[in-house]
Amino acid sequence: MTNIFGNKKEKVEQTSPTSTEYFIDIDPNSNSLSKAFKDFYQNHFVDAFGLSRGDVDTYFYNAMTTEEKEIAKRLIRQNLKLRQAHLFKAAGILNDVEALPILYEQLNGNSDLSWRFTIGQAIWRLNRDEIYTDLLRQLKEHPSDTMREAHFDQVTDLKNAESIEMLFDYLNDESRLVKSMTVRKLNFISAGQHQQKQEFDRAYFLGKQTDKKFKNELVENLKNLTE
């Protein structure tokens, strides 16, 4: 594992998609393709900036036909070596196990922690490789506030007791933003939905640090949440 410790002001590498030439072996304008597939194509291979910012309705992942999903997997897979964050994420969301050899190659060939988190997340979605859990454990100890802030939301990917324990640890993080995001995340898990006004504050959750029953309830809620 690459040494991840460094300057506290470490800059997180930009993973936004850039203009590039993709390898496409279909006619994306074919009348045989559904609107869902065309929306998938538009947001991954034409203009991916909305997708990278989280501003796009990703309904298309579920709305594409079975045949279209296979085409989508192939298109993503044959462009993974271009190293674009939205493509790595799509491989995991589409459950493309055939992409695993390429994902591991990319993971092992990247020393940048931000990229390893993005690739590791896709691998985790496909086969629950503990390497992703190890990355999240290391993130908690990383000296860069920016790094912890950038990848904070991935902590709940594990959807288990360790996710909850990590969140309680983050209540004491040096970053005010991380502490704020932690309180918001714990409120979300507690309520099972986003709320305009948070019901509980940081002090409330700090008082629950040794409450096993409460933590077990959070674990069960987390397992059932779709964020």
N, C-alpha and C positions, 0 to 999 in steps of 0.2 A: 504494500500500500504506500502510495506516495505521501511524503510528509506534508501535512496540510497547514502546519503552523507557520505563521509569518507576521508581516506587519499588520498592526491593528487597523490601519486605514486601507487595507487591501481592497482593491476595486474588483467588483464582481464582473466577470467578462460578459460583454453584451452578447446575448443569444438571439436577438431578433433576426428574422430572416432577411437576407439581402438579395438584391437582384441577381439572378443566376439562370443558367440554362439547364433545365431538367430533361431527363431522358423519358420521353412520353411515347408509348407505342400504341396509342389508341386515338380515335378522333373524338375529342371531348364534346364536340357539338353534334354528335350523332343523335338523331331523333329516337333511337332505341334506348337512350339513357334517360333516366328519370331526373326530375328537378332536384331531388335530394343528392343524386350523384353529381350533378353539375354544380350544385352549391359546394359540395365537398371539394370538387376540383378547383373551383374558383378560389376558395379560401386556403388551399394548400399549394397550388401551383401558379396562380395568377397574382393574387394580392393577399398575402398572409399576415399583414400587419394587424388587422383587426383581430385575427385569431390569436396572435401572440400577445395582444393586450387584454384578451379575455372579453372582447366586445361582440363576439359572434355567437349566435344561437347554433349550437352544435347538434341540432336535431338530426342532421343527416347521417351521423354515425349509426343511429338505430333505424332510420327511415329507408336507407338503401336496401335494395333487394339482395338476396344471398349472393347472386352472381355478381352484382355490382360491388359488394363488399370484397369479394375475391379480387376483382380488378383493382379496387382501391388499395388493398394490401400489397399487390404486386407493384403498383406505381410508387407507393411509399418505400417499399423494400429496395427497389432498384435505384432509388435516389438517396438512401440513407448515408452513403459515403460522402455526400456533399456537406454533411455535418450542420444540419439546421434543426434547431430545438423543436419546432412544430412538427417536423417529420418524425423525430424520435418519439415524441409524445403520441403521435397518431399510431405508430406501430404498436404501442402498448394498448391504447384504447381499442384498436381494431382486433386485438388479441391474435396478432400474427406471430405464431410460434416459429414460423420459418425465418423470421427476421432475427432470431436469437444469435446465430453465429456472427452476423454483422454487428449487432449491438454489443456483443462481448468484445469483438475486435476494436470497435470504437471506444468502449470503456477502457480497455487495457492500453489503448494508444493515446489516451488523454490524461494529462496530469492536472489540468485545471479543474478545481473542485466543483465549480458551478456546472461545467459540462458533465462531470461524473454524476452529479445529482440528477440531471435531466435524463441521461442515458440509464442510470441505475433505476430511476422511477419506472421507465418503460420495461426494463427487465423484471422488476418486482411485479408489475402487473401481469406479466406472462408466466413467471414460474416461482415467485416468492423467494428469490435468491437472497440469502441473509446478508450478502454484500451491501445491499441497500440499507438494511438495518444498521450495519456497521457505519455507513456514511452518516446516517442520522445521529448516531451516538457521537461521532466525531464533530458534527456540526455544533452540538451543544457546548463543546469545549473550545470551539474556534474563537480566536481573539478578535476577529473582525465583526463589528456590529453589523456592517453592511451585508456580510455573508449570511449571518443568522437571520437578519430581517428578510433577505431575498428569498430564502428557502424555508422560512418558518412554516408556511401552510402545508408543506410536505410531511411534517411530523405526524399528521393524522392519517397518512396513507396506510400505516400499519394496521389501523383499526383494532388495536388490542390494548392490553394493560400497559405495555411499554409506552405507547403513544400518550396515554393519560399521565403516566409518571413523568414523561418528558415535559408535558405541558405544565405540571406542577413545579418542575425544576425551573422552567422559564418564567415563572412568577417572580423569581429573584434575579432575573437576567440584568446585566449592566445597562442594556439598552432600554430606554423608556418606551420606545416604539414596540419592541418585542414584548415587554410587560403588558402594554396596552392591547396588543394583538392577542396575547394569551388570555386575558380576561374576556375579550370579545369571543374568542374561540370556545372557552369553557362555558360561557353563557349560551352560545349557540348549541353546544352539545347537550347542555342541561335542558334547554327548552325544546330542542329538536327543530328549531326554526330560527330565522333571523328576526330580531326584534328591534324596533326603533329605539327603545330605551332598554338598556341592559338591566336585568333584574338584580344581579349580584355584583359587588365590587371586588377588588383584589383582596381586601382584608377578609372577606367572606371565604374565598377559596383558600387563602393561607390557613384559615382556621379549620379547613377540611383535610389538611395534608395527611393526617393519620386516620382518617375515617374510611376504613376499608369498604364498608357497605356503600357509602356514597361513591367511591371510586369504581366499585363494581357496577353500579348503576350507570355511571358515565361510560364505561366500557360497552355495556349492552346498548346504550343509546348510540354510541359511535358506530357500532357494527351495523346499525339499521339506518344510518344517515346517508343521504345522497346529497353531496355538496355541489 
